[in-house]
């Protein structure tokens, strides 16, 4: 049975955790609407600096990685998707404090955004430590599927890179199985260090640090759009 026929339910869990602080709530009400990416718009029409590379991070959690990339690459436009309100509020606070002008955000399910994006508009996509949905009956809710790879293939430029990281072995295997049978992507790996070592510009995340403390070993996949 294909992933498309099995798909049911959202790819994420909670929409909101503990109550937002007053400052965070203000940012969600005022800054979020100003930075929300417009479905159907070309990235060049949304960012103040067009004609740049555009990267997409799906499920940025607390925003540590996305903010680090925005700082390190001010010449790259970055779109961050995160439906979890508390995580969005954390990133908005960093954007406001550091005046990160090269970030736009999407606070709903990424499947509501991707179908409306133009063809071949993304130069890189990150999926970092997504919800693993570990129980067998839950696996149909995993973000990476045959259907999702087809969707990503449409919006990614030839030669663009998908970066997927997880500390869950059977999710890594799940992703590789779908990549290896895809006609749109190729796993970039010549040896074990190519998935055991973090990416060169990897800043680390709190979730990764917790996984390592608890004895789980992360893998870092690089997958090229053909």
VOKE-348797 format. One line per 2 residues: number of its first residue (from 1); their letters; for each residue x negated, z negated, y of N, C-alpha, C, O. Coordinates in Angstrom, 2 decimals, padded with zeros to 5 digits. Example, Ala and Ser with C-alpha at 12.3 -4.5 7.8 and 13.67 -1.06 7.14 Angstrom:
BEGIN
1 = AS = -013.19,-007.80,-005.69,-012.30,-007.80,-004.50,-013.20,-007.80,-003.30,-014.24,-008.46,-003.32 ~ -012.85,-007.08,-002.25,-013.67,-007.14,-001.06,-012.90,-007.87,000.03,-013.41,-008.04,001.14
# end
This chain:
BEGIN
1 = XX = -000.85,000.00,-001.19,000.00,000.00,000.00,-000.89,000.00,001.24,-001.86,-000.76,001.30 ~ -000.58,000.82,002.21,-001.41,000.90,003.41,-001.19,-000.31,004.30,-000.18,-001.00,004.20
3 = XX = -002.17,-000.55,005.21,-002.03,-001.64,006.17,-000.82,-001.43,007.06,-000.14,-002.39,007.43 ~ -000.55,-000.18,007.41,000.56,000.10,008.33,001.89,-000.34,007.72,002.74,-000.88,008.42
5 = XX = 002.06,-000.11,006.42,003.32,-000.47,005.80,003.44,-001.96,005.55,004.54,-002.48,005.35 ~ 002.30,-002.67,005.57,002.33,-004.10,005.34,002.46,-004.90,006.63,002.78,-006.09,006.60
7 = XX = 002.19,-004.24,007.77,002.09,-004.97,009.03,003.38,-005.71,009.38,004.46,-005.14,009.35 ~ 003.23,-007.01,009.70,004.37,-007.81,010.15,003.84,-008.99,010.94,002.86,-009.61,010.54
9 = XX = 004.48,-009.30,012.05,004.09,-010.46,012.82,002.94,-010.17,013.77,002.28,-009.14,013.67 ~ 002.71,-011.09,014.68,001.64,-010.94,015.66,000.28,-011.18,015.01,000.19,-011.83,013.96
11 = XX = -000.76,-010.66,015.65,-002.12,-010.85,015.16,-002.69,-012.20,015.58,-003.72,-012.64,015.06 ~ -002.03,-012.87,016.52,-002.52,-014.12,017.07,-001.55,-015.25,016.73,-000.43,-015.01,016.30
13 = XX = -002.01,-016.48,016.95,-001.17,-017.63,016.66,-000.45,-018.13,017.90,000.54,-017.54,018.33 ~ -000.94,-019.23,018.47,-000.25,-019.84,019.60,-000.36,-019.01,020.88,-001.34,-018.30,021.09
15 = XX = 000.66,-019.13,021.73,000.61,-018.53,023.05,000.15,-019.54,024.10,-000.38,-019.16,025.14 ~ 000.34,-020.83,023.81,-000.03,-021.84,024.79,-000.39,-023.14,024.09,000.25,-023.52,023.11
17 = XX = -001.42,-023.82,024.61,-001.84,-025.10,024.07,-001.42,-026.23,025.00,-000.25,-026.33,025.38 ~ -002.39,-027.08,025.36,-002.06,-028.21,026.22,-001.69,-027.72,027.62,-002.01,-026.60,028.01
19 = XX = -001.01,-028.57,028.35,-000.52,-028.22,029.68,-001.68,-027.85,030.60,-002.71,-028.52,030.62 ~ -001.50,-026.78,031.37,-002.52,-026.34,032.30,-002.66,-027.31,033.46,-001.69,-027.92,033.91
21 = XX = -003.90,-027.45,033.94,-004.11,-028.22,035.16,-003.53,-027.43,036.34,-003.29,-026.23,036.25 ~ -003.31,-028.13,037.44,-002.66,-027.50,038.59,-003.42,-026.27,039.06,-002.81,-025.24,039.35
23 = XX = -004.75,-026.36,039.14,-005.55,-025.22,039.58,-005.45,-024.05,038.63,-005.40,-022.90,039.06 ~ -005.44,-024.34,037.33,-005.31,-023.28,036.34,-003.94,-022.61,036.45,-003.82,-021.38,036.37
25 = XX = -002.93,-023.42,036.61,-001.57,-022.88,036.74,-001.46,-021.97,037.96,-000.80,-020.94,037.91 ~ -002.10,-022.36,039.05,-002.09,-021.52,040.25,-002.75,-020.17,039.99,-002.25,-019.14,040.45
27 = XX = -003.86,-020.18,039.26,-004.56,-018.93,038.96,-003.72,-018.02,038.08,-003.70,-016.80,038.28 ~ -003.02,-018.60,037.11,-002.16,-017.79,036.25,-001.03,-017.16,037.06,-000.62,-016.03,036.80
29 = XX = -000.53,-017.90,038.03,000.60,-017.39,038.84,000.15,-016.39,039.91,000.90,-015.49,040.26 ~ -001.08,-016.55,040.43,-001.49,-015.72,041.57,-002.56,-014.69,041.23,-002.43,-013.52,041.59
31 = XX = -003.63,-015.11,040.54,-004.72,-014.19,040.26,-004.42,-013.26,039.08,-004.78,-012.08,039.11 ~ -003.75,-013.79,038.06,-003.45,-012.97,036.89,-002.68,-011.70,037.25,-003.07,-010.62,036.79
33 = XX = -001.62,-011.77,038.04,-000.91,-010.52,038.38,-001.80,-009.51,039.10,-001.63,-008.30,038.93 ~ -002.74,-010.00,039.89,-003.62,-009.10,040.64,-004.64,-008.41,039.73,-005.08,-007.30,040.03
35 = XX = -005.00,-009.06,038.63,-006.03,-008.53,037.74,-005.46,-007.90,036.47,-006.21,-007.34,035.67 ~ -004.15,-008.00,036.28,-003.56,-007.49,035.05,-003.72,-005.97,034.97,-003.37,-005.25,035.90
37 = XX = -004.25,-005.51,033.85,-004.43,-004.08,033.63,-003.07,-003.40,033.53,-002.13,-003.95,032.96 ~ -002.97,-002.21,034.08,-001.70,-001.47,034.09,-001.62,-000.55,032.88,-002.42,000.38,032.78
39 = XX = -000.69,-000.79,031.95,-000.56,000.11,030.80,-000.32,001.54,031.24,000.49,001.81,032.14 ~ -001.02,002.46,030.60,-000.86,003.86,030.94,-001.82,004.35,032.00,-001.98,005.56,032.19
41 = XX = -002.47,003.42,032.69,-003.41,003.81,033.74,-004.77,004.15,033.13,-005.18,003.55,032.14 ~ -005.45,005.10,033.73,-006.84,005.36,033.36,-007.69,004.25,033.96,-007.45,003.83,035.09
43 = XX = -008.69,003.77,033.22,-009.53,002.69,033.76,-010.09,003.01,035.15,-010.19,002.12,035.99 ~ -010.46,004.26,035.39,-011.01,004.62,036.69,-010.03,004.37,037.83,-010.44,004.18,038.98
45 = XX = -008.73,004.37,037.51,-007.72,004.17,038.56,-007.44,002.69,038.81,-006.75,002.35,039.77 ~ -007.98,001.82,037.97,-007.67,000.39,038.04,-008.81,-000.42,038.65,-008.57,-001.38,039.38
47 = XX = -010.03,-000.04,038.35,-011.18,-000.80,038.82,-011.63,-000.33,040.20,-011.46,000.84,040.53 ~ -012.20,-001.24,041.01,-012.66,-000.84,042.34,-013.83,000.12,042.30,-014.03,000.89,043.24
49 = XX = -014.62,000.10,041.20,-015.74,001.02,041.06,-015.46,001.94,039.88,-015.71,001.55,038.73 ~ -014.96,003.16,040.11,-014.65,004.08,039.02,-015.90,004.78,038.49,-017.02,004.51,038.94
51 = XX = -015.70,005.69,037.55,-016.78,006.50,036.98,-017.88,005.63,036.36,-019.06,005.93,036.47 ~ -017.46,004.56,035.73,-018.38,003.68,035.02,-017.99,003.63,033.55,-016.91,004.07,033.17
53 = XX = -018.90,003.08,032.73,-018.51,002.77,031.36,-017.43,001.69,031.39,-017.40,000.85,032.28 ~ -016.54,001.73,030.39,-015.49,000.73,030.27,-015.56,000.11,028.89,-015.56,000.82,027.88
55 = XX = -015.61,-001.21,028.83,-015.63,-001.96,027.58,-014.33,-002.75,027.47,-013.75,-003.16,028.47 ~ -013.88,-002.96,026.24,-012.67,-003.73,025.97,-013.02,-004.86,025.00,-013.63,-004.62,023.96
57 = XX = -012.63,-006.09,025.35,-012.75,-007.20,024.41,-011.36,-007.66,024.01,-010.55,-008.03,024.86 ~ -011.08,-007.62,022.71,-009.76,-007.98,022.19,-009.82,-009.41,021.67,-010.53,-009.71,020.71
59 = XX = -009.05,-010.31,022.31,-009.04,-011.71,021.90,-010.29,-012.43,022.36,-011.13,-012.79,021.54 ~ -010.43,-012.66,023.68,-011.67,-013.22,024.19,-011.73,-014.74,024.14,-012.72,-015.33,024.58
61 = XX = -010.70,-015.40,023.61,-010.76,-016.86,023.45,-010.88,-017.55,024.79,-010.03,-017.39,025.67 ~ -011.95,-018.34,024.95,-012.19,-019.03,026.20,-012.90,-018.19,027.24,-013.09,-018.63,028.37
63 = XX = -013.29,-016.98,026.86,-013.88,-016.05,027.82,-015.37,-016.15,028.01,-015.92,-015.49,028.89 ~ -016.07,-016.98,027.19,-017.52,-017.16,027.39,-018.27,-015.84,027.25,-019.11,-015.49,028.08
65 = XX = -017.96,-015.12,026.17,-018.68,-013.87,025.93,-018.35,-012.83,027.00,-019.25,-012.18,027.53 ~ -017.08,-012.68,027.31,-016.69,-011.68,028.30,-017.33,-011.97,029.65,-017.85,-011.06,030.30
67 = XX = -017.30,-013.21,030.08,-017.89,-013.56,031.37,-019.39,-013.30,031.38,-019.94,-012.82,032.37 ~ -020.06,-013.61,030.26,-021.51,-013.37,030.17,-021.82,-011.88,030.27,-022.79,-011.49,030.92
69 = XX = -021.00,-011.04,029.63,-021.21,-009.61,029.70,-020.94,-009.08,031.12,-021.65,-008.20,031.60 ~ -019.91,-009.62,031.76,-019.60,-009.20,033.13,-020.73,-009.55,034.09,-021.04,-008.78,035.00
71 = XX = -021.34,-010.71,033.88,-022.48,-011.11,034.72,-023.69,-010.21,034.46,-024.34,-009.73,035.39 ~ -023.97,-010.00,033.18,-025.17,-009.25,032.80,-025.06,-007.76,033.10,-026.07,-007.08,033.28
73 = XX = -023.83,-007.26,033.16,-023.61,-005.82,033.35,-022.63,-005.57,034.49,-021.51,-005.11,034.25 ~ -023.03,-005.86,035.71,-022.10,-005.67,036.84,-021.73,-004.20,037.06,-020.79,-003.90,037.80
75 = XX = -022.46,-003.29,036.41,-022.17,-001.86,036.54,-021.25,-001.36,035.43,-021.00,-000.16,035.34 ~ -020.73,-002.27,034.60,-019.79,-001.93,033.53,-018.43,-002.52,033.87,-018.35,-003.67,034.31
77 = XX = -017.36,-001.76,033.68,-016.00,-002.27,033.85,-015.51,-002.83,032.52,-015.64,-002.17,031.48 ~ -014.96,-004.03,032.54,-014.58,-004.72,031.31,-013.11,-005.13,031.36,-012.65,-005.72,032.34
79 = XX = -012.38,-004.81,030.29,-010.99,-005.23,030.13,-010.95,-006.30,029.05,-011.47,-006.10,027.95 ~ -010.34,-007.42,029.34,-010.22,-008.51,028.36,-008.78,-008.75,027.98,-007.92,-008.93,028.85
81 = XX = -008.49,-008.76,026.67,-007.14,-009.04,026.18,-007.10,-010.42,025.55,-007.93,-010.74,024.70 ~ -006.15,-011.24,025.97,-005.99,-012.58,025.39,-004.61,-013.11,025.70,-004.31,-013.43,026.86
83 = XX = -003.73,-013.22,024.69,-002.38,-013.73,024.92,-002.30,-015.26,025.02,-001.28,-015.79,025.45 ~ -003.38,-015.97,024.64,-003.38,-017.43,024.69,-003.58,-017.87,026.14,-004.65,-017.65,026.72
85 = XX = -002.58,-018.48,026.72,-002.56,-018.76,028.16,-003.73,-019.65,028.57,-004.33,-019.42,029.62 ~ -004.07,-020.64,027.77,-005.15,-021.55,028.14,-006.49,-020.84,028.20,-007.31,-021.12,029.09
87 = XX = -006.73,-019.92,027.26,-007.96,-019.14,027.30,-007.99,-018.23,028.51,-009.03,-018.09,029.16 ~ -006.87,-017.61,028.83,-006.79,-016.76,030.01,-007.08,-017.56,031.27,-007.79,-017.09,032.16
89 = XX = -006.53,-018.76,031.35,-006.74,-019.60,032.54,-008.23,-019.94,032.71,-008.73,-019.99,033.83 ~ -008.92,-020.19,031.61,-010.36,-020.50,031.69,-011.14,-019.32,032.24,-012.00,-019.49,033.10
91 = XX = -010.84,-018.12,031.74,-011.56,-016.95,032.24,-011.22,-016.69,033.70,-012.10,-016.36,034.49 ~ -009.96,-016.82,034.07,-009.58,-016.60,035.46,-010.34,-017.52,036.41,-010.72,-017.12,037.50
93 = XX = -010.56,-018.76,035.98,-011.31,-019.70,036.82,-012.74,-019.22,037.04,-013.28,-019.35,038.14 ~ -013.35,-018.68,036.00,-014.72,-018.16,036.12,-014.74,-016.92,037.01,-015.62,-016.79,037.87
95 = XX = -013.79,-016.03,036.81,-013.72,-014.83,037.64,-013.58,-015.19,039.12,-014.25,-014.62,039.97 ~ -012.71,-016.16,039.39,-012.49,-016.59,040.77,-013.74,-017.24,041.35,-014.14,-016.94,042.48
97 = XX = -014.37,-018.13,040.59,-015.54,-018.87,041.07,-016.73,-017.96,041.30,-017.44,-018.10,042.29 ~ -016.95,-017.02,040.37,-018.14,-016.17,040.42,-017.89,-014.81,041.06,-018.81,-014.00,041.21
99 = XX = -016.64,-014.56,041.44,-016.28,-013.29,042.09,-016.69,-012.09,041.22,-017.37,-011.18,041.67 ~ -016.27,-012.13,039.97,-016.58,-011.05,039.03,-015.60,-009.90,039.26,-014.47,-009.94,038.77
101 = XX = -016.02,-008.91,039.99,-015.13,-007.83,040.40,-014.94,-006.77,039.32,-014.08,-005.90,039.47 ~ -015.71,-006.83,038.25,-015.67,-005.77,037.23,-014.84,-006.16,036.01,-015.05,-005.60,034.94
103 = XX = -013.91,-007.11,036.15,-013.08,-007.56,035.04,-011.60,-007.35,035.37,-011.14,-007.67,036.47 ~ -010.87,-006.81,034.39,-009.42,-006.78,034.44,-008.91,-007.35,033.11,-009.64,-007.34,032.12
105 = XX = -007.68,-007.84,033.09,-007.20,-008.57,031.92,-005.83,-008.09,031.47,-005.08,-007.47,032.22 ~ -005.52,-008.40,030.20,-004.21,-008.12,029.62,-003.80,-009.36,028.85,-004.52,-009.78,027.95
107 = XX = -002.65,-009.95,029.18,-002.25,-011.24,028.63,-001.14,-011.13,027.60,-000.48,-012.12,027.30 ~ -000.94,-009.94,027.05,000.03,-009.75,025.97,-000.70,-009.24,024.73,-001.93,-009.13,024.72
109 = XX = 000.05,-008.92,023.69,-000.52,-008.38,022.46,-001.23,-007.05,022.77,-000.69,-006.21,023.48 ~ -002.42,-006.88,022.22,-003.18,-005.66,022.48,-002.44,-004.42,021.97,-002.67,-003.32,022.48
111 = XX = -001.57,-004.59,020.98,-000.82,-003.44,020.47,000.22,-002.94,021.47,000.77,-001.86,021.29 ~ 000.48,-003.72,022.51,001.35,-003.25,023.59,000.57,-002.48,024.65,001.16,-001.83,025.51
113 = XX = -000.75,-002.57,024.58,-001.61,-001.90,025.56,-002.23,-000.62,025.03,-002.19,000.42,025.68 ~ -002.81,-000.69,023.83,-003.59,000.43,023.31,-002.82,001.75,023.23,-003.39,002.79,023.59
115 = XX = -001.55,001.76,022.79,-000.85,003.05,022.69,-000.68,003.76,024.03,-000.43,004.97,024.06 ~ -000.81,003.03,025.12,-000.60,003.61,026.45,-001.90,003.97,027.16,-001.88,004.50,028.27
117 = XX = -003.03,003.68,026.52,-004.32,004.00,027.15,-004.66,005.47,026.92,-004.28,006.03,025.89 ~ -005.36,006.09,027.85,-005.73,007.50,027.70,-006.68,007.71,026.52,-007.35,006.78,026.08
119 = XX = -006.72,008.92,026.03,-007.67,009.27,024.97,-009.11,009.09,025.47,-009.41,009.33,026.63 ~ -009.97,008.66,024.55,-011.42,008.62,024.79,-011.79,007.99,026.13,-012.55,008.57,026.91
121 = XX = -011.24,006.81,026.40,-011.51,006.15,027.68,-012.42,004.93,027.55,-012.83,004.36,028.56 ~ -012.75,004.52,026.32,-013.54,003.30,026.12,-014.92,003.62,025.54,-015.06,004.46,024.65
123 = XX = -015.93,002.93,026.07,-017.30,003.11,025.61,-017.73,002.04,024.62,-018.70,002.22,023.89 ~ -017.02,000.92,024.58,-017.33,-000.14,023.62,-016.10,-001.02,023.45,-015.33,-001.23,024.39
125 = XX = -015.92,-001.53,022.23,-014.83,-002.47,021.93,-015.42,-003.66,021.18,-016.20,-003.49,020.24 ~ -015.04,-004.86,021.60,-015.44,-006.09,020.92,-014.22,-006.73,020.25,-013.16,-006.86,020.86
127 = XX = -014.39,-007.12,018.99,-013.43,-007.99,018.30,-014.26,-009.12,017.72,-014.90,-008.94,016.68 ~ -014.26,-010.27,018.36,-015.18,-011.36,018.03,-014.42,-012.58,017.53,-013.60,-013.16,018.25
129 = XX = -014.69,-012.97,016.30,-014.08,-014.14,015.70,-012.55,-014.13,015.83,-011.97,-015.10,016.32 ~ -011.90,-013.06,015.40,-010.43,-013.04,015.45,-009.85,-014.01,014.43,-010.54,-014.46,013.52
131 = XX = -008.59,-014.33,014.60,-007.90,-015.19,013.64,-008.03,-014.55,012.26,-007.63,-013.40,012.08 ~ -008.59,-015.28,011.27,-008.83,-014.66,009.95,-007.60,-014.58,009.07,-007.62,-013.88,008.05
133 = XX = -006.53,-015.30,009.42,-005.34,-015.34,008.57,-005.78,-015.42,007.10,-005.60,-014.47,006.34 ~ -006.35,-016.56,006.70,-007.05,-016.64,005.41,-006.17,-016.60,004.16,-006.62,-016.15,003.11
135 = XX = -004.92,-017.05,004.26,-004.06,-017.06,003.08,-003.67,-015.62,002.71,-003.46,-014.79,003.59 ~ -003.59,-015.36,001.43,-003.34,-014.00,000.98,-002.07,-013.41,001.60,-002.04,-012.24,001.98
137 = XX = -001.02,-014.23,001.70,000.24,-013.71,002.24,000.14,-013.43,003.75,000.99,-012.74,004.30 ~ -000.90,-013.98,004.41,-001.06,-013.79,005.85,-001.93,-012.59,006.21,-001.95,-012.16,007.36
139 = XX = -002.64,-012.05,005.24,-003.68,-011.08,005.57,-003.13,-009.81,006.20,-003.86,-009.10,006.90 ~ -001.88,-009.52,005.98,-001.27,-008.36,006.64,-001.23,-008.53,008.16,-001.00,-007.56,008.89
141 = XX = -001.46,-009.76,008.64,-001.47,-010.01,010.08,-002.86,-009.86,010.70,-003.01,-010.02,011.91 ~ -003.85,-009.57,009.89,-005.19,-009.39,010.44,-005.23,-008.20,011.39,-004.59,-007.17,011.16
143 = XX = -005.98,-008.38,012.47,-006.02,-007.37,013.51,-006.59,-006.05,013.02,-006.04,-004.98,013.30 ~ -007.68,-006.11,012.28,-008.33,-004.88,011.83,-007.62,-004.35,010.60,-007.51,-005.04,009.58
145 = XX = -007.13,-003.14,010.69,-006.40,-002.49,009.62,-006.70,-001.00,009.69,-007.32,-000.53,010.64 ~ -006.25,-000.25,008.69,-006.38,001.21,008.75,-005.67,001.74,010.00,-006.18,002.63,010.68
147 = XX = -004.50,001.19,010.27,-003.72,001.63,011.43,-004.45,001.32,012.73,-004.50,002.17,013.62 ~ -005.01,000.11,012.85,-005.71,-000.26,014.07,-006.96,000.60,014.27,-007.26,000.99,015.41
149 = XX = -007.67,000.92,013.21,-008.84,001.78,013.36,-008.45,003.16,013.87,-009.17,003.75,014.68 ~ -007.32,003.68,013.40,-006.85,004.96,013.91,-006.51,004.87,015.40,-006.82,005.77,016.17
151 = XX = -005.89,003.76,015.77,-005.55,003.55,017.18,-006.80,003.46,018.04,-006.87,004.06,019.11 ~ -007.78,002.69,017.57,-009.02,002.54,018.32,-009.79,003.86,018.39,-010.40,004.17,019.41
153 = XX = -009.75,004.63,017.31,-010.46,005.92,017.31,-009.96,006.83,018.42,-010.73,007.58,019.01 ~ -008.67,006.76,018.70,-008.11,007.62,019.74,-008.62,007.25,021.12,-008.90,008.12,021.93
155 = XX = -008.73,005.95,021.40,-009.08,005.52,022.75,-010.59,005.37,022.96,-011.03,005.18,024.09 ~ -011.37,005.44,021.89,-012.83,005.32,022.02,-013.47,006.70,022.10,-013.05,007.65,021.44
157 = XX = -014.50,006.79,022.93,-015.25,008.03,023.06,-016.11,008.28,021.82,-016.51,007.33,021.16 ~ -016.39,009.53,021.50,-017.37,009.79,020.43,-018.69,009.09,020.74,-019.22,009.19,021.85
159 = XX = -019.23,008.38,019.76,-020.45,007.62,019.98,-020.23,006.21,020.49,-021.17,005.42,020.54 ~ -019.00,005.87,020.86,-018.69,004.51,021.31,-018.86,003.54,020.15,-018.81,003.93,018.99
161 = XX = -019.06,002.27,020.48,-019.36,001.28,019.46,-018.30,000.19,019.38,-017.87,-000.35,020.40 ~ -017.89,-000.12,018.17,-017.01,-001.26,017.89,-017.87,-002.38,017.35,-018.59,-002.18,016.37
163 = XX = -017.82,-003.55,017.97,-018.57,-004.71,017.50,-017.59,-005.75,016.97,-016.70,-006.21,017.69 ~ -017.78,-006.11,015.72,-016.89,-007.08,015.06,-017.74,-008.22,014.52,-018.70,-007.98,013.78
165 = XX = -017.40,-009.45,014.88,-018.12,-010.62,014.39,-017.14,-011.61,013.79,-016.04,-011.81,014.30 ~ -017.55,-012.23,012.69,-016.72,-013.24,012.04,-017.61,-014.13,011.16,-018.68,-013.71,010.72
167 = XX = -017.14,-015.34,010.93,-017.83,-016.25,010.00,-017.06,-016.36,008.69,-017.37,-017.22,007.87 ~ -016.08,-015.51,008.49,-015.26,-015.54,007.28,-015.66,-014.36,006.39,-015.39,-013.20,006.73
169 = XX = -016.31,-014.64,005.26,-016.87,-013.59,004.41,-015.83,-012.56,003.99,-016.08,-011.36,004.04 ~ -014.64,-013.04,003.57,-013.69,-012.06,003.05,-013.06,-011.22,004.17,-012.48,-010.17,003.90
171 = XX = -013.16,-011.68,005.41,-012.71,-010.83,006.51,-013.76,-009.75,006.79,-013.41,-008.61,007.09 ~ -015.04,-010.11,006.71,-016.09,-009.12,006.87,-015.93,-008.03,005.80,-016.01,-006.84,006.11
173 = XX = -015.71,-008.44,004.56,-015.50,-007.48,003.49,-014.27,-006.63,003.72,-014.27,-005.43,003.44 ~ -013.22,-007.25,004.22,-011.96,-006.56,004.54,-012.21,-005.45,005.57,-011.75,-004.32,005.40
175 = XX = -012.94,-005.78,006.63,-013.22,-004.81,007.68,-014.10,-003.68,007.15,-013.83,-002.50,007.41 ~ -015.14,-004.03,006.41,-016.04,-002.99,005.90,-015.31,-002.03,004.96,-015.56,-000.83,004.99
177 = XX = -014.41,-002.55,004.14,-013.66,-001.69,003.23,-012.88,-000.65,004.01,-012.80,000.51,003.60 ~ -012.29,-001.05,005.14,-011.48,-000.13,005.93,-012.34,000.82,006.74,-011.97,001.98,006.94
179 = XX = -013.49,000.35,007.20,-014.41,001.23,007.92,-014.99,002.29,006.98,-015.09,003.46,007.35 ~ -015.37,001.88,005.78,-016.01,002.81,004.85,-015.06,003.90,004.36,-015.51,004.97,003.96
181 = XX = -013.76,003.64,004.38,-012.82,004.68,003.98,-012.25,005.44,005.18,-011.43,006.34,005.02 ~ -012.68,005.07,006.37,-012.22,005.74,007.59,-013.01,007.03,007.80,-014.20,007.09,007.50
183 = XX = -012.35,008.04,008.31,-013.02,009.28,008.68,-013.42,009.28,010.16,-013.97,010.26,010.65 ~ -013.15,008.19,010.85,-013.42,008.11,012.29,-014.59,007.21,012.65,-015.09,007.29,013.77
185 = XX = -015.04,006.37,011.73,-016.06,005.38,012.05,-017.17,005.36,011.00,-016.98,005.77,009.85 ~ -018.33,004.85,011.42,-019.47,004.68,010.52,-020.12,003.33,010.80,-020.38,002.97,011.95
187 = XX = -020.37,002.58,009.74,-021.05,001.30,009.86,-022.52,001.55,010.14,-023.19,002.27,009.40 ~ -023.04,000.94,011.23,-024.44,001.09,011.60,-025.23,-000.06,010.97,-025.19,-001.18,011.47
189 = XX = -025.93,000.22,009.89,-026.71,-000.83,009.23,-027.76,-000.18,008.33,-027.43,000.61,007.45 ~ -029.02,-000.52,008.58,-030.11,-000.03,007.73,-030.65,-001.12,006.84,-031.28,-000.84,005.81
191 = XX = -030.42,-002.38,007.22,-030.91,-003.50,006.44,-030.16,-004.77,006.79,-029.37,-004.77,007.74 ~ -030.39,-005.87,006.05,-029.62,-007.11,006.24,-029.66,-007.66,007.66,-028.67,-008.21,008.13
193 = XX = -030.79,-007.51,008.35,-030.88,-008.07,009.70,-029.89,-007.40,010.64,-029.54,-007.95,011.68 ~ -029.44,-006.20,010.27,-028.51,-005.48,011.14,-027.13,-006.12,011.18,-026.34,-005.79,012.06
195 = XX = -026.82,-007.01,010.25,-025.55,-007.74,010.35,-025.74,-009.25,010.35,-024.81,-010.00,010.65 ~ -026.94,-009.71,010.01,-027.19,-011.15,009.99,-027.60,-011.68,011.36,-027.31,-012.83,011.68
197 = XX = -028.27,-010.87,012.14,-028.73,-011.31,013.46,-027.71,-010.95,014.52,-027.09,-009.89,014.46 ~ -027.53,-011.82,015.52,-026.60,-011.51,016.61,-027.04,-010.26,017.38,-028.19,-009.83,017.29
199 = XX = -026.12,-009.71,018.11,-026.43,-008.56,018.96,-027.48,-008.95,019.99,-027.61,-010.12,020.35 ~ -028.24,-007.99,020.47,-029.34,-008.27,021.39,-028.89,-009.01,022.64,-029.61,-009.88,023.14
201 = XX = -027.72,-008.69,023.16,-027.24,-009.32,024.39,-026.21,-010.41,024.10,-025.35,-010.70,024.94 ~ -026.29,-011.02,022.93,-025.30,-011.99,022.48,-025.51,-013.34,023.16,-026.58,-013.93,023.00
203 = XX = -024.53,-013.86,023.91,-024.70,-015.15,024.59,-024.30,-016.34,023.73,-024.56,-017.49,024.10 ~ -023.65,-016.08,022.57,-023.12,-017.17,021.76,-021.78,-017.63,022.30,-021.44,-017.41,023.46
205 = XX = -021.02,-018.30,021.42,-019.74,-018.86,021.84,-019.59,-020.24,021.22,-020.30,-020.60,020.28 ~ -018.67,-021.01,021.76,-018.43,-022.35,021.21,-017.90,-022.27,019.79,-018.22,-023.11,018.95
207 = XX = -017.08,-021.26,019.52,-016.54,-021.12,018.17,-017.66,-020.83,017.18,-017.69,-021.38,016.08 ~ -018.59,-019.96,017.58,-019.72,-019.64,016.71,-020.56,-020.89,016.43,-020.94,-021.13,015.29
209 = XX = -020.83,-021.68,017.46,-021.63,-022.90,017.29,-020.94,-023.86,016.32,-021.59,-024.49,015.49 ~ -019.64,-023.97,016.44,-018.88,-024.84,015.53,-018.97,-024.32,014.09,-019.14,-025.10,013.16
211 = XX = -018.84,-023.01,013.91,-018.92,-022.43,012.57,-020.26,-022.71,011.92,-020.33,-023.07,010.75 ~ -021.33,-022.56,012.70,-022.67,-022.80,012.17,-022.86,-024.27,011.82,-023.45,-024.60,010.79
213 = XX = -022.35,-025.17,012.68,-022.44,-026.61,012.38,-021.74,-026.94,011.07,-022.17,-027.81,010.32 ~ -020.65,-026.24,010.81,-019.86,-026.52,009.61,-020.32,-025.74,008.39,-019.68,-025.76,007.35
215 = XX = -021.45,-025.04,008.55,-022.06,-024.39,007.40,-021.60,-022.98,007.12,-021.94,-022.42,006.07 ~ -020.83,-022.37,008.01,-020.41,-020.99,007.81,-021.41,-020.04,008.47,-021.97,-020.34,009.52
217 = XX = -021.64,-018.91,007.85,-022.66,-017.97,008.31,-021.98,-016.77,008.96,-021.26,-016.03,008.28 ~ -022.19,-016.55,010.24,-021.57,-015.40,010.91,-022.21,-014.08,010.51,-023.39,-014.04,010.14
219 = XX = -021.44,-013.02,010.57,-021.94,-011.66,010.43,-021.56,-010.88,011.68,-020.52,-011.11,012.29 ~ -022.43,-009.94,012.05,-022.26,-009.20,013.29,-022.31,-007.70,012.96,-023.39,-007.13,012.80
221 = XX = -021.15,-007.07,012.87,-021.07,-005.67,012.49,-021.12,-004.78,013.72,-020.52,-005.08,014.75 ~ -021.83,-003.67,013.60,-021.83,-002.61,014.61,-021.27,-001.36,013.94,-021.77,-000.92,012.90
223 = XX = -020.24,-000.79,014.54,-019.51,000.31,013.92,-019.38,001.43,014.95,-018.86,001.22,016.05 ~ -019.85,002.61,014.61,-019.88,003.72,015.56,-018.67,004.63,015.39,-018.25,004.93,014.28
225 = XX = -018.12,005.04,016.50,-017.06,006.06,016.52,-017.72,007.42,016.33,-018.62,007.78,017.08 ~ -017.28,008.15,015.34,-017.89,009.45,015.03,-017.46,010.51,016.04,-017.87,011.67,015.94
# end
